[in-house]
Amino acid sequence: MDDKRLERIFVLFPAMKKFWQAFAGNLSGGQKQMLAISRAIVEPRKLLLVDEPTKGLAPAIIQAMIEAFRELKRETTLLVVEQNFHFARSLGDAVAVMDSGRIVHRGRMAELAADEALQQRLLGLSLDTHQ
């Protein structure tokens, strides 16, 4: 990997500087997630599909992921499947809510985030109560 691409990854995930040469099996869950995303973006992509990037991660690592994904969003299209409402709301422009494999709602994330009644109906809870 050339230095320019490695530096880009370190900008997105500063913590990677500490463990980028470590064996993946010795990494924590958050470190493994950063490594997986770094591997996916080492080459420029027009579209990045990401499934549950925050699953099992500590809040501090989730915040770092939000910052990294905001930066990625400037250069590529992201399609993210995520159950962490704070993460989804922080990044999402559009939203599709699925239930049993069917899309039961689609629209703008800002509209869902602003409508507690819709959140309650679709999700059974309010996004504001789950940060």
JOBELUR-V448236 format. One line per field, one symbol per residue. ss: DSSP state (A for helix, B for strand, O for the rest). phi: phi as a letter, one per 20 degrees, with the letter a starting at -180 (. if undefined). psi: psi as a letter, one per 40 degrees, with the letter a starting at -180 (. if undefined). Layout:
BEGIN
ss: ???
phi: ???
psi: ???
END
This chain:
BEGIN
ss: OOAAAAAAAAAAOOOAAAAOOOOAAAOOAAAAAAAAAAAAAOOOOOBBBBBOOOOOOOAAAAAAAAAAAAAAAOOOBBBBBOOOAAAAAAAOOBBBBBBOOBBBBBBBAAAAAAOAAAAAAAAOOOAAAOO
phi: .ffffffgffffcgffgfcfdffgfeefgfffffffffffdgdgcebcecdlfdgmefgffffffgffffffffdbedddebdfffffffdfedccddclndfdabrefgfffedfffgffedmadgfece
psi: hiddddddddddgdddddedeihdeeiiddddddddddddedihidhhhhhfeeheiiddddddddddddddddeihhhhhhehdddddddhdiihhihfeiheiiahdddddegdddddddeeihddeg.
END
